[in-house]
Amino acid sequence: ERRKQRQGQPQQRRQQPQPAILPLPAEVQQVADNGNRCDNISLWLDRFLTVNPQNWEITQEAKHRQHLMQLTRQPTWQSRVREQLNALQKRYEAMLKWYEQRGFAVKRIQAQPVWRFVVGLGAVHVLETGITLHRIFGLPIIPGSALKGVARAYAQLVEGKPEDDPELIAIFGTTERAGSVVFLDAIPLEVPNFQLDIMNPHYPNYYRTPEKNPPADWESPNPVFFLTVTGTPYRFAIASRSEQGNHLLDLAERWLKGALTELGIGAKTSADYGFWDVS
């Protein structure tokens, strides 16, 4: 009977899935036609993630940062990034000299992470975890605002400075006026060494809604990958043009060095990330 039914009905052709069409700007199309060749890690993380054209979900390769880790291990990539790093360092030093020519006292500090560090891990990102990168050069930096915050935290938490301490106010300022010390972004002195790390929450449902879900063994781990930097020396710098001479700048330098060595900076400091050896 089934054969008769099939014979009496016109056969329906299986519809082939239509190829995905994604309109691209000309510049992006050039990159795509060139095999997505790009040295800028910031562009890779923010613009060039691969997706499955059938469901438009991010691929596992992108989530695991596989291409990025392969890219950063290539000698050709390291050579090209070294040129970009030299350009960034020249701009950085020119900015410090600009300050000095205008009467600012400048302190240059060099430090190297004891193990790994990551700044900007909690930034909003399609991959759930982020890292702070220079928007032009794509290199991992530490924002001056983060350095200023951790130096202030050291002054208050370790040295016990109150909110109304005159030196604290003079260095960091208030909502009404700026402080006398400028904290500049920290930049790498060598080609950064990226390391892939992982967070592996074993009880995702319990963490999301603990009132409804116990931490049970039947839950599956949900690994979350993120980038870190290790073994890379960095240049830190602060500048001041204060009527009190170099006293406040020396104090800010002491607080910053203390924060880097004792408090750490960035994410996961409780797990020994973000601590530095200061020279």
C-alpha positions as CSV (number, residue, x, y, z in Angstrom):
1,E,0.0,0.0,0.0
2,R,2.8,2.4,0.8
3,R,4.3,1.7,-2.7
4,K,0.9,2.5,-4.3
5,Q,0.6,5.7,-2.2
6,R,4.1,6.8,-3.3
7,Q,3.2,5.9,-7.0
8,G,0.0,7.9,-6.8
9,Q,1.6,11.0,-5.4
10,P,4.1,13.3,-7.1
11,Q,7.5,12.9,-5.5
12,Q,8.7,16.0,-3.6
13,R,12.3,17.0,-4.1
14,R,14.3,17.6,-1.0
15,Q,15.0,21.3,-0.6
16,Q,18.7,22.0,-0.5
17,P,19.7,24.5,2.2
18,Q,20.4,27.8,0.7
19,P,23.9,29.1,1.1
20,A,24.2,31.9,3.7
21,I,24.6,35.3,2.2
22,L,26.3,37.9,4.4
23,P,26.9,41.3,2.9
24,L,30.2,42.7,3.8
25,P,31.9,46.1,3.5
26,A,34.7,46.2,0.9
27,E,37.5,46.3,3.4
28,V,36.1,43.4,5.4
29,Q,35.6,41.4,2.2
30,Q,39.3,41.9,1.3
31,V,40.3,40.4,4.7
32,A,37.9,37.5,4.2
33,D,39.2,36.8,0.7
34,N,42.8,36.8,2.0
35,G,42.0,34.0,4.4
36,N,41.2,36.3,7.3
37,R,44.9,37.2,7.5
38,C,45.2,39.7,10.3
39,D,47.8,40.3,12.9
40,N,45.7,42.5,15.3
41,I,44.5,40.3,18.2
42,S,41.9,43.0,19.0
43,L,40.3,42.7,15.6
44,W,40.3,38.9,15.8
45,L,38.5,38.9,19.1
46,D,36.0,41.7,18.3
47,R,35.4,41.4,14.5
48,F,36.7,38.2,13.0
49,L,35.2,35.4,15.1
50,T,34.1,32.4,12.9
51,V,30.4,31.4,13.0
52,N,28.4,28.4,11.7
53,P,26.5,29.8,8.7
54,Q,23.6,27.3,9.3
55,N,22.7,28.6,12.8
56,W,24.9,31.7,13.1
57,E,26.4,30.4,16.4
58,I,30.0,31.0,17.2
59,T,32.2,28.0,16.4
60,Q,34.0,26.0,19.1
61,E,37.3,26.9,17.4
62,A,36.5,30.6,18.1
63,K,35.4,29.9,21.7
64,H,38.6,28.0,22.4
65,R,40.7,30.7,20.7
66,Q,42.4,28.0,18.7
67,H,43.3,30.3,15.7
68,L,44.6,33.0,18.0
69,M,46.9,30.7,19.9
70,Q,48.2,29.2,16.6
71,L,48.7,32.7,15.2
72,T,50.7,34.0,18.1
73,R,53.1,31.1,17.9
74,Q,54.1,31.8,14.4
75,P,57.5,33.4,13.9
76,T,56.1,35.6,11.1
77,W,53.4,37.0,13.4
78,Q,55.9,37.7,16.1
79,S,58.2,39.5,13.6
80,R,55.4,41.7,12.4
81,V,54.1,42.4,15.9
82,R,57.6,43.3,17.0
83,E,57.6,46.2,14.4
84,Q,54.2,47.4,15.7
85,L,55.5,47.1,19.3
86,N,58.6,49.2,18.4
87,A,56.2,51.9,17.0
88,L,54.1,51.9,20.1
89,Q,57.2,52.2,22.4
90,K,58.5,55.1,20.4
91,R,55.1,56.9,20.7
92,Y,55.1,56.1,24.4
93,E,58.6,57.5,25.0
94,A,57.7,60.6,22.9
95,M,54.7,61.2,25.1
96,L,56.9,61.0,28.3
97,K,59.4,63.4,26.8
98,W,56.5,65.8,25.9
99,Y,55.6,65.8,29.6
100,E,59.2,66.4,30.7
101,Q,59.5,69.3,28.2
102,R,56.5,71.0,29.9
103,G,57.9,70.8,33.4
104,F,56.5,67.5,34.5
105,A,58.6,65.1,36.6
106,V,58.3,61.6,35.2
107,K,59.0,58.2,36.8
108,R,59.6,55.2,34.6
109,I,59.0,51.7,36.2
110,Q,59.7,48.3,34.7
111,A,58.0,45.2,36.0
112,Q,57.4,41.6,35.0
113,P,54.5,39.4,36.0
114,V,55.4,36.7,38.5
115,W,53.0,34.3,36.7
116,R,50.1,35.3,34.6
117,F,47.8,38.3,34.5
118,V,44.7,39.4,32.7
119,V,43.0,42.9,32.8
120,G,39.5,43.3,31.5
121,L,38.4,39.7,32.0
122,G,34.9,40.9,33.0
123,A,34.4,43.2,30.1
124,V,31.2,42.6,28.0
125,H,32.2,40.3,25.2
126,V,30.4,37.8,22.9
127,L,32.9,35.2,24.2
128,E,31.9,35.9,27.8
129,T,35.5,36.8,28.8
130,G,37.6,39.6,27.6
131,I,41.1,41.2,27.8
132,T,42.1,44.8,27.5
133,L,43.9,45.4,24.2
134,H,45.3,48.5,22.5
135,R,42.6,49.6,20.0
136,I,45.2,50.4,17.3
137,F,48.0,47.9,17.8
138,G,46.0,45.1,19.4
139,L,48.6,44.6,22.2
140,P,47.6,43.8,25.8
141,I,47.9,47.0,27.9
142,I,47.0,48.0,31.5
143,P,44.9,51.1,31.6
144,G,46.2,54.0,33.6
145,S,42.8,54.2,35.4
146,A,43.3,50.7,36.7
147,L,46.8,51.5,37.9
148,K,45.5,54.7,39.6
149,G,42.8,52.7,41.3
150,V,45.1,49.9,42.6
151,A,47.6,52.5,43.9
152,R,44.9,54.2,45.8
153,A,43.7,50.9,47.2
154,Y,47.2,50.2,48.4
155,A,47.4,53.6,50.1
156,Q,44.1,53.0,51.9
157,L,44.1,49.3,52.6
158,V,47.8,48.7,53.4
159,E,49.0,52.1,54.7
160,G,45.7,53.1,56.2
161,K,45.2,56.4,54.6
162,P,41.7,57.9,55.3
163,E,39.6,59.4,52.6
164,D,40.3,62.9,53.7
165,D,44.1,62.5,53.8
166,P,45.7,65.6,52.2
167,E,48.4,63.6,50.3
168,L,45.7,61.1,49.1
169,I,43.6,64.0,47.8
170,A,46.5,65.8,46.3
171,I,47.7,62.7,44.3
172,F,44.4,61.2,43.2
173,G,42.1,64.3,43.3
174,T,38.4,64.5,44.0
175,T,35.2,64.7,42.0
176,E,35.7,68.5,41.9
177,R,39.3,68.6,40.8
178,A,42.0,66.4,39.2
179,G,44.9,64.9,41.1
180,S,48.5,66.1,40.6
181,V,49.8,62.7,39.4
182,V,49.1,61.3,36.0
183,F,49.0,57.5,35.7
184,L,49.8,56.4,32.1
185,D,48.8,53.1,30.5
186,A,51.4,50.3,30.9
187,I,52.7,48.8,27.7
188,P,54.7,45.6,26.9
189,L,58.4,45.9,26.3
190,E,58.6,42.6,24.4
191,V,56.2,40.7,22.1
192,P,53.5,39.5,24.5
193,N,53.4,35.8,25.4
194,F,49.7,34.8,25.4
195,Q,48.6,31.8,27.3
196,L,45.2,30.2,27.2
197,D,43.5,29.5,30.5
198,I,40.2,28.0,31.6
199,M,37.5,28.4,34.2
200,N,35.6,25.2,34.7
201,P,32.4,25.7,36.8
202,H,31.1,22.2,37.7
203,Y,27.7,23.3,38.9
204,P,26.4,25.9,36.4
205,N,22.8,25.6,37.3
206,Y,23.6,25.8,41.0
207,Y,25.6,29.0,40.4
208,R,22.8,30.6,38.4
209,T,19.9,29.7,40.7
210,P,21.2,28.1,44.0
211,E,17.7,28.4,45.5
212,K,16.3,25.9,42.9
213,N,19.3,23.7,42.1
214,P,21.6,21.9,44.5
215,P,25.3,21.4,43.6
216,A,24.7,17.9,42.2
217,D,27.1,15.5,40.6
218,W,24.8,15.0,37.5
219,E,25.6,18.5,36.2
220,S,28.1,18.8,33.5
221,P,31.1,21.1,33.7
222,N,30.9,24.2,31.5
223,P,34.5,25.2,30.5
224,V,35.1,28.9,29.8
225,F,38.3,29.8,28.0
226,F,40.1,33.1,28.4
227,L,43.4,34.7,27.4
228,T,46.2,35.7,29.8
229,V,49.7,37.2,29.4
230,T,52.8,35.7,31.0
231,G,56.6,36.2,31.0
232,T,56.4,39.7,29.4
233,P,58.1,42.8,30.9
234,Y,56.0,46.0,31.0
235,R,56.8,49.7,31.1
236,F,54.8,51.7,33.7
237,A,55.0,55.5,34.0
238,I,53.6,58.3,36.2
239,A,54.1,62.0,35.8
240,S,53.5,65.1,38.0
241,R,53.8,68.8,38.0
242,S,53.1,69.6,41.6
243,E,54.0,72.7,43.7
244,Q,55.2,70.2,46.3
245,G,58.1,69.1,44.1
246,N,58.7,65.4,43.7
247,H,57.4,64.3,47.1
248,L,53.9,63.4,45.8
249,L,55.4,61.7,42.8
250,D,57.7,59.6,45.0
251,L,54.8,58.7,47.2
252,A,52.6,57.7,44.2
253,E,55.5,55.5,42.9
254,R,55.8,53.8,46.3
255,W,52.1,53.1,46.4
256,L,52.0,51.8,42.8
257,K,55.0,49.5,43.3
258,G,53.5,48.2,46.6
259,A,50.1,47.5,44.8
260,L,51.8,45.6,42.0
261,T,53.8,43.4,44.3
262,E,51.4,43.0,47.3
263,L,47.8,43.4,46.0
264,G,48.1,42.4,42.3
265,I,46.1,44.0,39.5
266,G,43.5,42.6,37.2
267,A,41.3,39.5,37.6
268,K,41.8,36.4,39.7
269,T,44.4,37.9,42.1
270,S,43.1,35.5,44.7
271,A,44.4,32.7,42.5
272,D,47.8,34.4,42.2
273,Y,47.2,36.2,38.9
274,G,48.4,39.8,38.5
275,F,51.4,40.0,40.9
276,W,54.6,41.6,39.6
277,D,58.3,41.7,40.2
278,V,59.3,45.4,40.1
279,S,62.8,46.4,39.2
